[in-house]
Amino acid sequence: MNKRTVLFISFLSVAVFAFPLAAESSAESSLYSEITSAYQSKSFPAVVEYASQLESQFPRSLFLGTILAYKGESLFELGRMEEADASL
């Protein structure tokens, strides 16, 4: 194969696999934005709810470590110490 064919096949492979991931990534990013917005506005019940959604829908998310920290701190602020401890 020549260089041009290899590049075309590589590009095609990336495009085929990237589009499904981009759709999931968009939903994941949107949920992450909701969580950070709720956390910054001290809407701790919303943080816990959205974090639980992200945790169940995207268990391998790159955001998961940060989200669990937000969830744990929010549970702490709500006085739910045992749940906060389990989350962190």
PyRosetta script that sets phi, psi and omega in degrees:
from pyrosetta import init, pose_from_sequence

init()
pose = pose_from_sequence("MNKRTVLFISFLSVAVFAFPLAAESSAESSLYSEITSAYQSKSFPAVVEYASQLESQFPRSLFLGTILAYKGESLFELGRMEEADASL")
pose.set_psi(1, 145.0)
pose.set_omega(1, 177.6)
pose.set_phi(2, -87.8)
pose.set_psi(2, 171.1)
pose.set_omega(2, -175.6)
pose.set_phi(3, -61.0)
pose.set_psi(3, -38.7)
pose.set_omega(3, -178.5)
pose.set_phi(4, -64.9)
pose.set_psi(4, -40.8)
pose.set_omega(4, 179.5)
pose.set_phi(5, -66.6)
pose.set_psi(5, -42.4)
pose.set_omega(5, 179.2)
pose.set_phi(6, -63.1)
pose.set_psi(6, -43.0)
pose.set_omega(6, 178.5)
pose.set_phi(7, -63.8)
pose.set_psi(7, -41.4)
pose.set_omega(7, 179.3)
pose.set_phi(8, -63.6)
pose.set_psi(8, -45.2)
pose.set_omega(8, 179.4)
pose.set_phi(9, -63.9)
pose.set_psi(9, -40.7)
pose.set_omega(9, 177.9)
pose.set_phi(10, -62.4)
pose.set_psi(10, -46.0)
pose.set_omega(10, 179.2)
pose.set_phi(11, -61.5)
pose.set_psi(11, -44.6)
pose.set_omega(11, -179.9)
pose.set_phi(12, -62.8)
pose.set_psi(12, -41.2)
pose.set_omega(12, 179.1)
pose.set_phi(13, -63.0)
pose.set_psi(13, -44.6)
pose.set_omega(13, 179.2)
pose.set_phi(14, -63.4)
pose.set_psi(14, -43.2)
pose.set_omega(14, -179.2)
pose.set_phi(15, -63.1)
pose.set_psi(15, -42.1)
pose.set_omega(15, -178.3)
pose.set_phi(16, -64.7)
pose.set_psi(16, -40.0)
pose.set_omega(16, -177.5)
pose.set_phi(17, -86.4)
pose.set_psi(17, -23.3)
pose.set_omega(17, -176.1)
pose.set_phi(18, -79.6)
pose.set_psi(18, -34.0)
pose.set_omega(18, -175.6)
pose.set_phi(19, -63.3)
pose.set_psi(19, -44.6)
pose.set_omega(19, 175.7)
pose.set_phi(20, -63.3)
pose.set_psi(20, -36.4)
pose.set_omega(20, 179.0)
pose.set_phi(21, -68.7)
pose.set_psi(21, -34.3)
pose.set_omega(21, 179.8)
pose.set_phi(22, -64.8)
pose.set_psi(22, -39.2)
pose.set_omega(22, 178.8)
pose.set_phi(23, -64.5)
pose.set_psi(23, -44.2)
pose.set_omega(23, 178.5)
pose.set_phi(24, -66.1)
pose.set_psi(24, -41.0)
pose.set_omega(24, -179.4)
pose.set_phi(25, -62.2)
pose.set_psi(25, -36.7)
pose.set_omega(25, 178.8)
pose.set_phi(26, -64.4)
pose.set_psi(26, -45.2)
pose.set_omega(26, 178.6)
pose.set_phi(27, -65.2)
pose.set_psi(27, -39.9)
pose.set_omega(27, 179.4)
pose.set_phi(28, -65.6)
pose.set_psi(28, -44.8)
pose.set_omega(28, 179.0)
pose.set_phi(29, -64.0)
pose.set_psi(29, -38.5)
pose.set_omega(29, 178.5)
pose.set_phi(30, -63.3)
pose.set_psi(30, -44.1)
pose.set_omega(30, 178.5)
pose.set_phi(31, -65.4)
pose.set_psi(31, -39.8)
pose.set_omega(31, 176.9)
pose.set_phi(32, -60.6)
pose.set_psi(32, -41.6)
pose.set_omega(32, 178.3)
pose.set_phi(33, -62.9)
pose.set_psi(33, -39.8)
pose.set_omega(33, 177.2)
pose.set_phi(34, -61.7)
pose.set_psi(34, -41.8)
pose.set_omega(34, -178.9)
pose.set_phi(35, -65.5)
pose.set_psi(35, -48.4)
pose.set_omega(35, -178.3)
pose.set_phi(36, -65.1)
pose.set_psi(36, -37.1)
pose.set_omega(36, 177.2)
pose.set_phi(37, -64.3)
pose.set_psi(37, -45.4)
pose.set_omega(37, 178.7)
pose.set_phi(38, -63.4)
pose.set_psi(38, -39.7)
pose.set_omega(38, -179.6)
pose.set_phi(39, -65.2)
pose.set_psi(39, -44.3)
pose.set_omega(39, -179.5)
pose.set_phi(40, -65.3)
pose.set_psi(40, -29.8)
pose.set_omega(40, 178.8)
pose.set_phi(41, -92.3)
pose.set_psi(41, 8.1)
pose.set_omega(41, 177.6)
pose.set_phi(42, 60.5)
pose.set_psi(42, 32.5)
pose.set_omega(42, 175.3)
pose.set_phi(43, -92.3)
pose.set_psi(43, 73.3)
pose.set_omega(43, -170.6)
pose.set_phi(44, -62.7)
pose.set_psi(44, -37.7)
pose.set_omega(44, 176.0)
pose.set_phi(45, -60.9)
pose.set_psi(45, -37.4)
pose.set_omega(45, 178.2)
pose.set_phi(46, -67.2)
pose.set_psi(46, -38.5)
pose.set_omega(46, 178.0)
pose.set_phi(47, -58.9)
pose.set_psi(47, -46.5)
pose.set_omega(47, -178.7)
pose.set_phi(48, -62.2)
pose.set_psi(48, -43.8)
pose.set_omega(48, -179.1)
pose.set_phi(49, -64.1)
pose.set_psi(49, -50.8)
pose.set_omega(49, -178.7)
pose.set_phi(50, -65.8)
pose.set_psi(50, -38.3)
pose.set_omega(50, 179.5)
pose.set_phi(51, -64.2)
pose.set_psi(51, -39.0)
pose.set_omega(51, 177.2)
pose.set_phi(52, -64.3)
pose.set_psi(52, -38.8)
pose.set_omega(52, 177.4)
pose.set_phi(53, -63.0)
pose.set_psi(53, -48.1)
pose.set_omega(53, -179.1)
pose.set_phi(54, -62.8)
pose.set_psi(54, -41.3)
pose.set_omega(54, -179.5)
pose.set_phi(55, -61.1)
pose.set_psi(55, -40.1)
pose.set_omega(55, -178.3)
pose.set_phi(56, -81.2)
pose.set_psi(56, -36.1)
pose.set_omega(56, -177.6)
pose.set_phi(57, -81.0)
pose.set_psi(57, -30.6)
pose.set_omega(57, -176.4)
pose.set_phi(58, -132.4)
pose.set_psi(58, 67.9)
pose.set_omega(58, -174.6)
pose.set_phi(59, -65.0)
pose.set_psi(59, -15.3)
pose.set_omega(59, 179.1)
pose.set_phi(60, -109.8)
pose.set_psi(60, 22.0)
pose.set_omega(60, -177.0)
pose.set_phi(61, -63.9)
pose.set_psi(61, 143.7)
pose.set_omega(61, 173.8)
pose.set_phi(62, -70.5)
pose.set_psi(62, -19.8)
pose.set_omega(62, 179.2)
pose.set_phi(63, -82.2)
pose.set_psi(63, -9.4)
pose.set_omega(63, -167.4)
pose.set_phi(64, -57.9)
pose.set_psi(64, -41.6)
pose.set_omega(64, 179.8)
pose.set_phi(65, -60.3)
pose.set_psi(65, -46.7)
pose.set_omega(65, 179.1)
pose.set_phi(66, -64.8)
pose.set_psi(66, -42.6)
pose.set_omega(66, -177.8)
pose.set_phi(67, -64.7)
pose.set_psi(67, -40.8)
pose.set_omega(67, 178.5)
pose.set_phi(68, -65.6)
pose.set_psi(68, -33.9)
pose.set_omega(68, 175.5)
pose.set_phi(69, -66.0)
pose.set_psi(69, -45.0)
pose.set_omega(69, 176.5)
pose.set_phi(70, -60.9)
pose.set_psi(70, -42.4)
pose.set_omega(70, -179.8)
pose.set_phi(71, -63.9)
pose.set_psi(71, -45.1)
pose.set_omega(71, 179.3)
pose.set_phi(72, -61.9)
pose.set_psi(72, -44.4)
pose.set_omega(72, 178.8)
pose.set_phi(73, -65.5)
pose.set_psi(73, -37.2)
pose.set_omega(73, 179.0)
pose.set_phi(74, -67.1)
pose.set_psi(74, -43.0)
pose.set_omega(74, 176.9)
pose.set_phi(75, -61.9)
pose.set_psi(75, -39.1)
pose.set_omega(75, 176.6)
pose.set_phi(76, -60.5)
pose.set_psi(76, -46.5)
pose.set_omega(76, 179.6)
pose.set_phi(77, -62.5)
pose.set_psi(77, -29.3)
pose.set_omega(77, 179.1)
pose.set_phi(78, -85.6)
pose.set_psi(78, -0.2)
pose.set_omega(78, 178.8)
pose.set_phi(79, 80.0)
pose.set_psi(79, 14.8)
pose.set_omega(79, -179.3)
pose.set_phi(80, -98.7)
pose.set_psi(80, 70.7)
pose.set_omega(80, -170.0)
pose.set_phi(81, -62.4)
pose.set_psi(81, -43.5)
pose.set_omega(81, -177.8)
pose.set_phi(82, -65.2)
pose.set_psi(82, -41.3)
pose.set_omega(82, 177.8)
pose.set_phi(83, -66.2)
pose.set_psi(83, -38.4)
pose.set_omega(83, 178.8)
pose.set_phi(84, -62.5)
pose.set_psi(84, -44.4)
pose.set_omega(84, 179.7)
pose.set_phi(85, -61.2)
pose.set_psi(85, -42.0)
pose.set_omega(85, -179.7)
pose.set_phi(86, -67.1)
pose.set_psi(86, -35.0)
pose.set_omega(86, -178.4)
pose.set_phi(87, -71.6)
pose.set_psi(87, -38.5)
pose.set_omega(87, -178.1)
pose.set_phi(88, -82.6)
pose.dump_pdb("model.pdb")
